[in-house]
Amino acid sequence: MSANPTSPDDPPNNASFVSEMRPALVKYFKRKTGNSVDAEDLAQDVLLRALTHSNWETHDQAKGYIFRTAVNRWRDSLRRRRVRGVTVAWDEGSPGHGYENTQGENLPERVLIAGEELHQVVRALEGMNVRTRTVLMLIKLEQMRVATVAEMLGISTSAVAKHLAKGIARLAALRKHQEGL
């Protein structure tokens, strides 16, 4: 271990490290929610989880855990809003009523195919190293900027670009394989 207490290879001082991450989390959630109060609540949930499940060996592990938890917490909040606040109107003219969509495709078959494709994408994501997967998801799914991701993960923008390219190439190879079948 190095003598520098903030080296990414040193074990983080959990309480101080987590408190340093708070502004970035609040900013992330505020951008997602558009609401300061909700952003503070979501950030607080993530920080609490981070402190209660903190057995990291390096700063990189801690940052990865914290931001993966933030992404998951955001998804959970969206899922809860959808379940509690959305109703679906169903009528005889709705696409899918007769199990066919407007293009005449059989919906149950299409659902099975889409499920298999999704399963393959999940396997591809799970096969990526943690850093590559995190970068890809933050930029492509969460629509964060390269510079913001670099700052959050404590790496250079060129390293973020490298991980992003690596992740996209993996998914493109999967897509090419799917199309070839």
C-alpha positions as CSV (number, residue, x, y, z in Angstrom):
1,M,0.0,0.0,0.0
2,S,1.2,3.5,-0.7
3,A,1.8,6.2,1.8
4,N,-0.8,8.5,0.3
5,P,-4.1,8.0,2.3
6,T,-6.3,8.8,-0.8
7,S,-4.6,6.3,-3.1
8,P,-7.2,4.2,-5.0
9,D,-5.4,1.1,-3.7
10,D,-5.7,1.9,0.0
11,P,-8.6,0.7,2.0
12,P,-11.1,3.6,2.3
13,N,-12.0,5.2,5.6
14,N,-15.7,4.3,5.2
15,A,-17.5,7.1,6.9
16,S,-15.3,9.9,5.4
17,F,-15.2,8.3,2.0
18,V,-19.0,7.8,1.9
19,S,-19.5,11.5,3.0
20,E,-17.2,12.6,0.1
21,M,-19.5,10.8,-2.3
22,R,-22.6,12.5,-1.1
23,P,-22.5,15.6,-3.4
24,A,-22.0,13.5,-6.5
25,L,-24.9,11.3,-5.5
26,V,-27.3,14.2,-4.8
27,K,-26.3,15.7,-8.1
28,Y,-27.0,12.4,-9.9
29,F,-30.4,11.9,-8.3
30,K,-31.4,15.6,-8.8
31,R,-30.7,15.2,-12.5
32,K,-32.8,12.1,-12.6
33,T,-35.7,13.3,-10.4
34,G,-35.7,17.0,-11.1
35,N,-36.5,17.4,-7.4
36,S,-34.1,18.3,-4.6
37,V,-36.1,16.6,-1.9
38,D,-36.3,13.3,-3.7
39,A,-32.7,13.5,-4.7
40,E,-31.6,14.0,-1.0
41,D,-33.8,11.0,0.1
42,L,-32.4,8.7,-2.6
43,A,-28.8,9.8,-1.9
44,Q,-29.4,9.2,1.9
45,D,-30.7,5.7,1.2
46,V,-27.6,4.9,-0.9
47,L,-25.3,6.3,1.7
48,L,-27.0,4.3,4.5
49,R,-26.6,1.1,2.5
50,A,-23.0,1.9,1.7
51,L,-22.2,2.4,5.4
52,T,-24.0,-0.7,6.5
53,H,-22.5,-2.9,3.8
54,S,-19.0,-1.5,3.7
55,N,-16.3,-4.1,3.5
56,W,-14.3,-2.7,0.6
57,E,-10.6,-3.1,0.1
58,T,-10.1,-0.2,-2.3
59,H,-11.6,3.1,-3.3
60,D,-12.5,1.7,-6.7
61,Q,-14.5,-1.1,-5.0
62,A,-16.3,1.5,-2.8
63,K,-17.1,3.8,-5.7
64,G,-18.3,0.9,-7.8
65,Y,-20.5,-0.3,-5.0
66,I,-21.9,3.1,-4.2
67,F,-22.8,4.0,-7.8
68,R,-24.1,0.5,-8.6
69,T,-26.3,0.9,-5.5
70,A,-27.4,4.4,-6.7
71,V,-28.4,3.1,-10.2
72,N,-30.3,0.2,-8.6
73,R,-32.0,2.5,-6.1
74,W,-33.1,4.8,-8.9
75,R,-34.5,1.8,-10.8
76,D,-36.4,0.7,-7.7
77,S,-37.9,4.1,-7.3
78,L,-39.1,4.1,-10.9
79,R,-40.5,0.6,-10.6
80,R,-42.4,1.7,-7.4
81,R,-43.8,4.7,-9.2
82,R,-45.0,2.7,-12.1
83,V,-46.6,0.0,-10.0
84,R,-48.4,2.5,-7.7
85,G,-49.3,5.2,-10.1
86,V,-50.1,3.8,-13.5
87,T,-53.3,2.2,-14.8
88,V,-53.6,0.6,-18.2
89,A,-56.8,0.9,-20.2
90,W,-57.7,-2.2,-22.1
91,D,-60.2,-2.3,-24.8
92,E,-61.1,-4.5,-27.8
93,G,-59.1,-2.3,-30.2
94,S,-55.9,-2.4,-28.2
95,P,-52.9,-3.9,-30.0
96,G,-52.3,-7.3,-28.5
97,H,-56.0,-8.0,-27.7
98,G,-56.1,-10.7,-30.3
99,Y,-52.4,-11.7,-29.5
100,E,-51.2,-10.0,-32.7
101,N,-49.7,-6.6,-33.0
102,T,-50.3,-4.1,-35.8
103,Q,-47.7,-5.8,-38.0
104,G,-49.4,-9.1,-37.7
105,E,-46.7,-10.7,-35.6
106,N,-47.7,-13.3,-33.0
107,L,-47.2,-11.5,-29.6
108,P,-46.5,-14.6,-27.4
109,E,-43.8,-15.7,-29.9
110,R,-42.3,-12.2,-30.1
111,V,-42.3,-12.0,-26.3
112,L,-40.3,-15.3,-26.1
113,I,-37.8,-14.1,-28.7
114,A,-37.4,-10.8,-26.9
115,G,-36.9,-12.5,-23.6
116,E,-34.2,-14.7,-25.0
117,E,-32.4,-11.7,-26.6
118,L,-32.6,-9.9,-23.3
119,H,-31.2,-12.9,-21.5
120,Q,-28.3,-12.9,-24.0
121,V,-27.6,-9.2,-23.4
122,V,-27.7,-9.8,-19.6
123,R,-25.2,-12.6,-20.0
124,A,-22.9,-10.4,-22.1
125,L,-23.1,-7.7,-19.5
126,E,-22.3,-10.1,-16.7
127,G,-19.3,-11.3,-18.8
128,M,-17.8,-7.9,-18.8
129,N,-15.5,-6.7,-16.1
130,V,-17.1,-4.5,-13.5
131,R,-15.5,-1.3,-14.6
132,T,-16.5,-1.8,-18.3
133,R,-20.1,-2.7,-17.3
134,T,-20.4,0.2,-15.0
135,V,-19.1,2.7,-17.6
136,L,-21.4,1.3,-20.3
137,M,-24.5,1.4,-18.1
138,L,-23.8,4.9,-16.7
139,I,-23.2,6.4,-20.1
140,K,-25.7,4.5,-22.3
141,L,-28.5,3.7,-19.9
142,E,-28.2,6.5,-17.4
143,Q,-27.1,9.0,-20.1
144,M,-24.3,10.5,-18.1
145,R,-21.4,12.4,-19.6
146,V,-18.0,10.8,-20.0
147,A,-16.4,13.5,-17.9
148,T,-18.9,12.9,-15.1
149,V,-18.4,9.1,-15.1
150,A,-14.6,9.6,-15.1
151,E,-14.9,11.9,-12.1
152,M,-17.2,9.5,-10.3
153,L,-15.0,6.5,-10.9
154,G,-11.7,8.3,-10.4
155,I,-10.3,7.5,-13.8
156,S,-9.4,9.5,-16.9
157,T,-11.8,10.3,-19.6
158,S,-9.7,8.3,-22.0
159,A,-10.0,5.3,-19.7
160,V,-13.8,5.8,-19.7
161,A,-13.8,6.0,-23.5
162,K,-11.8,2.8,-23.7
163,H,-14.2,0.9,-21.4
164,L,-17.2,2.3,-23.3
165,A,-15.7,1.2,-26.6
166,K,-14.9,-2.3,-25.2
167,G,-18.5,-2.7,-23.9
168,I,-20.1,-1.5,-27.1
169,A,-17.9,-3.8,-29.1
170,R,-19.0,-6.8,-27.0
171,L,-22.7,-5.9,-27.4
172,A,-22.2,-5.3,-31.2
173,A,-20.6,-8.7,-31.5
174,L,-23.6,-10.3,-29.7
175,R,-26.0,-8.5,-32.0
176,K,-24.1,-9.6,-35.1
177,H,-24.2,-13.2,-33.8
178,Q,-28.0,-12.9,-33.2
179,E,-28.6,-11.6,-36.7
180,G,-26.5,-14.4,-38.1
181,L,-28.7,-17.1,-36.6
